[in-house]
């Protein structure tokens, strides 16, 4: 199932996001929001970086190979999970940010529409109106993700969102909470939507990858706002993988660690 912006602009041939069906009986939705590098023309025009600088920024900001990780895990799981994959870079919009004053990352120019880079340089001019990108990309994504979760609830009576991310070995200047531990695997949790048994299952599944920490250097997890803090049938966990465990940094090729991670993620899917 493909979704793309509604005005059919020829400059945006890449689908914005994709819902890849799993087994009808699976409640699990692997969410991959930051794996892509594509920046369509309408989003590129507002960016002040030249092509070389933009490629460097994409190396730092992209959770490289996480879509492949989710695909491999889905293929290994006994019951195939559903996958919701962002096909555009988070430099277009970041679908996991709040689009309003609740978003703390706005303080460093990295709200739903980024104006600053990972190194706190200019990405878009100060005062850039985010509304065109929010309307074209952010809101359709949010609606489709809500529909995907609702579909799992209707089919199985519950939904388990597993948010698949990666993070750099060394902190980048944009990080607001860079002083804490940076374990091989960080699990981001939510007090309402992350039950202890889900966290425990993740710790057990990823034990083969080394130390597993909680909420450092990144905390929380993604829940569509329609369900956030309201529906306990929707559980969620963020899986943040330190990049040196599976790839060359920044933006390099994947290594053999990806296979181990895929096996661990598949084990979590089965436990969930």
C-alpha positions as CSV (number, residue, x, y, z in Angstrom):
1,X,0.0,0.0,0.0
2,X,1.6,3.3,-1.1
3,X,0.8,6.8,0.0
4,X,2.1,10.0,-1.5
5,X,1.3,13.7,-1.5
6,X,-2.1,14.5,-3.0
7,X,-1.3,17.1,-5.6
8,X,0.8,14.8,-7.8
9,X,3.7,17.2,-8.1
10,X,6.1,15.8,-10.7
11,X,9.0,16.9,-8.6
12,X,8.2,14.4,-5.9
13,X,8.2,11.0,-7.6
14,X,9.3,9.1,-4.5
15,X,6.3,7.9,-2.3
16,X,6.3,9.6,1.0
17,X,5.8,6.5,3.0
18,X,4.8,2.9,2.6
19,X,2.7,0.4,4.6
20,X,3.9,-3.1,4.0
21,X,1.4,-5.7,5.1
22,X,2.2,-8.5,7.5
23,X,0.2,-11.5,8.7
24,X,-3.4,-10.6,9.4
25,X,-3.1,-11.9,13.0
26,X,0.0,-9.9,13.8
27,X,-0.4,-6.9,16.2
28,X,3.1,-5.7,15.6
29,X,3.9,-2.7,13.5
30,X,7.6,-2.0,12.8
31,X,7.9,1.8,12.3
32,X,11.0,3.0,10.4
33,X,10.9,6.8,10.3
34,X,14.4,8.0,9.6
35,X,16.1,5.5,7.2
36,X,15.7,7.4,3.9
37,X,17.8,10.0,2.2
38,X,15.4,11.3,-0.5
39,X,14.7,15.0,-0.5
40,X,12.2,16.0,-3.2
41,X,12.4,19.3,-5.1
42,X,9.9,21.3,-3.1
43,X,11.7,20.5,0.1
44,X,15.2,20.9,-1.3
45,X,14.5,24.5,-2.5
46,X,14.2,25.8,1.1
47,X,17.5,24.2,2.1
48,X,20.6,26.5,2.1
49,X,23.2,23.8,2.0
50,X,25.0,23.0,-1.3
51,X,24.8,19.5,-2.6
52,X,28.1,18.3,-1.0
53,X,27.1,19.8,2.4
54,X,23.6,18.3,2.1
55,X,25.1,14.8,1.5
56,X,27.3,15.2,4.6
57,X,24.3,16.2,6.7
58,X,22.4,13.2,5.4
59,X,25.2,10.9,6.4
60,X,24.9,12.2,10.0
61,X,21.1,12.5,10.3
62,X,20.0,9.3,8.6
63,X,19.4,6.1,10.5
64,X,21.1,4.2,7.7
65,X,20.1,0.6,7.0
66,X,17.2,0.5,9.5
67,X,14.7,-0.2,6.8
68,X,16.8,-3.2,5.7
69,X,17.0,-4.2,9.3
70,X,13.2,-4.2,9.7
71,X,12.8,-6.0,6.4
72,X,15.2,-8.8,7.4
73,X,13.6,-9.1,10.9
74,X,10.1,-9.4,9.3
75,X,11.4,-12.2,7.1
76,X,12.8,-14.1,10.0
77,X,9.8,-13.8,12.3
78,X,7.5,-16.7,12.6
79,X,4.5,-14.4,12.3
80,X,5.3,-11.6,9.8
81,X,4.9,-8.1,11.4
82,X,3.5,-5.1,9.5
83,X,6.0,-2.3,8.5
84,X,5.5,1.4,8.1
85,X,8.5,2.9,6.4
86,X,9.2,6.6,5.7
87,X,10.6,6.8,2.2
88,X,11.7,10.5,2.5
89,X,14.5,12.0,4.6
90,X,13.7,13.4,8.0
91,X,15.1,16.7,6.5
92,X,11.8,17.0,4.7
93,X,9.7,16.6,7.8
94,X,10.4,14.6,11.0
95,X,7.2,12.6,11.5
96,X,8.1,11.8,15.1
97,X,8.2,15.4,16.3
98,X,5.3,17.3,17.8
99,X,4.3,20.0,15.3
100,X,3.8,22.6,18.0
101,X,5.2,24.1,21.2
102,X,5.4,20.8,23.0
103,X,8.4,19.8,20.9
104,X,11.6,20.4,22.9
105,X,13.8,20.0,19.9
106,X,12.4,23.2,18.4
107,X,14.9,24.9,20.8
108,X,17.8,23.6,18.5
109,X,15.9,24.2,15.2
110,X,14.9,20.5,14.9
111,X,11.1,20.5,15.4
112,X,8.8,18.9,12.8
113,X,10.6,20.9,10.1
114,X,14.3,21.4,10.7
115,X,15.9,24.8,10.3
116,X,19.3,23.8,11.8
117,X,21.7,20.9,11.1
118,X,23.2,18.3,13.4
119,X,26.1,20.6,14.0
120,X,23.8,23.6,14.6
121,X,24.5,25.3,11.3
122,X,21.8,26.7,9.1
123,X,19.7,24.3,7.2
124,X,16.8,26.6,6.3
125,X,16.6,30.3,7.0
126,X,15.3,31.5,10.4
127,X,11.6,32.3,10.1
128,X,11.0,29.7,7.5
129,X,7.2,28.9,7.4
130,X,6.9,25.2,8.1
131,X,3.2,25.0,7.1
132,X,3.7,23.9,3.4
133,X,5.8,21.0,4.4
134,X,3.6,20.1,7.3
135,X,0.5,20.0,5.1
136,X,2.1,18.2,2.2
137,X,4.1,15.6,4.1
138,X,3.7,15.6,7.9
139,X,-0.1,15.4,8.3
140,X,-0.7,12.7,5.6
141,X,2.0,10.6,7.3
142,X,0.4,11.1,10.8
143,X,-3.0,10.1,9.4
144,X,-1.7,7.0,7.7
145,X,0.2,5.9,10.7
146,X,-3.0,6.3,12.8
147,X,-4.9,4.3,10.3
148,X,-2.2,1.6,10.4
149,X,-2.5,1.3,14.2
150,X,-6.3,1.3,14.0
151,X,-6.1,-1.5,11.6
152,X,-4.1,-3.7,14.0
153,X,-6.5,-2.8,16.8
154,X,-9.5,-3.8,14.6
155,X,-7.9,-7.0,13.5
156,X,-6.2,-8.2,16.7
157,X,-7.6,-6.1,19.6
158,X,-4.2,-4.6,20.3
159,X,-1.3,-2.9,18.5
160,X,2.5,-3.0,19.3
161,X,4.5,-0.2,17.7
162,X,8.2,-1.0,17.6
163,X,10.1,2.1,16.5
164,X,13.4,1.3,14.8
165,X,16.2,3.8,15.0
166,X,20.0,4.2,15.2
167,X,22.3,6.8,16.7
168,X,25.9,7.8,16.3
169,X,28.7,6.4,18.6
170,X,29.8,10.0,19.5
171,X,27.2,12.7,20.4
172,X,26.4,15.2,17.8
173,X,26.1,18.9,18.7
174,X,22.3,19.0,18.3
175,X,21.7,16.4,21.0
176,X,20.0,17.8,24.1
177,X,20.7,14.8,26.4
178,X,24.2,13.7,25.3
179,X,25.8,13.3,28.8
180,X,24.3,9.9,29.6
181,X,25.3,6.3,28.6
182,X,25.4,5.3,25.0
183,X,25.0,1.5,25.1
184,X,24.9,-0.7,22.0
185,X,21.1,-0.8,22.3
186,X,19.0,1.9,23.9
187,X,15.3,1.2,24.6
188,X,13.1,4.2,24.6
189,X,10.0,3.8,26.8
190,X,6.7,5.6,27.7
191,X,5.2,5.5,31.1
192,X,1.7,4.8,29.7
193,X,2.4,2.8,26.5
194,X,5.4,0.6,27.4
195,X,4.4,-2.3,29.6
196,X,7.2,-3.9,31.7
197,X,6.8,-7.2,29.8
198,X,7.6,-5.5,26.5
199,X,10.8,-3.9,27.9
200,X,11.8,-7.2,29.4
201,X,11.2,-9.0,26.1
202,X,13.4,-6.5,24.3
203,X,16.2,-6.8,26.9
204,X,16.2,-10.6,26.4
205,X,16.0,-10.4,22.6
206,X,18.9,-7.9,22.3
207,X,21.1,-9.4,25.0
208,X,23.1,-11.1,22.2
209,X,24.1,-7.5,21.0
210,X,25.7,-6.4,24.2
211,X,24.5,-4.0,26.9
212,X,20.9,-2.8,26.7
213,X,20.1,0.5,28.3
214,X,16.9,2.5,29.0
215,X,16.1,6.0,27.7
216,X,19.7,7.2,27.2
217,X,20.8,8.9,25.1
218,X,17.2,9.0,23.6
219,X,14.0,8.5,25.5
220,X,10.4,8.0,24.7
221,X,8.7,6.3,21.8
222,X,6.3,7.1,19.0
223,X,2.5,6.8,19.3
224,X,0.1,8.5,17.0
225,X,-1.5,11.4,18.8
226,X,-5.0,9.9,18.3
227,X,-4.0,7.1,20.8
228,X,-1.3,8.9,22.9
229,X,-2.1,8.7,26.6
230,X,-5.6,7.4,25.9
231,X,-5.6,3.8,24.6
232,X,-3.7,1.2,26.6
233,X,-4.3,-1.4,23.9
234,X,-1.6,0.4,22.0
235,X,1.9,-0.4,23.4
236,X,5.1,0.9,22.0
237,X,8.9,0.7,22.4
238,X,11.7,2.5,20.7
239,X,14.8,0.5,19.7
240,X,17.9,2.8,19.2
241,X,21.0,0.9,17.9
242,X,24.4,2.4,18.2
243,X,25.8,2.7,14.7
244,X,29.3,1.3,15.3
245,X,27.7,-2.1,16.1
246,X,26.5,-2.6,12.5
247,X,27.9,0.0,10.1
248,X,30.7,2.3,9.1
249,X,30.1,5.9,10.4
250,X,28.9,8.2,9.2
251,X,26.7,7.0,6.4
252,X,28.8,4.0,5.4
253,X,28.0,0.4,4.5
254,X,26.4,-2.1,6.8
255,X,28.5,-4.8,8.3
256,X,27.9,-8.3,9.7
257,X,26.3,-6.8,12.9
258,X,23.2,-6.2,10.9
259,X,22.4,-9.9,10.7
260,X,22.7,-10.3,14.5
261,X,20.4,-7.3,15.0
262,X,17.9,-8.6,12.6
263,X,17.7,-11.9,14.5
264,X,17.3,-10.0,17.8
265,X,14.6,-7.8,16.4
266,X,12.8,-10.8,15.0
267,X,12.9,-12.4,18.5
268,X,11.3,-9.3,19.9
269,X,8.6,-9.3,17.3
270,X,7.8,-12.9,18.2
271,X,7.7,-12.1,21.9
272,X,5.4,-9.2,21.3
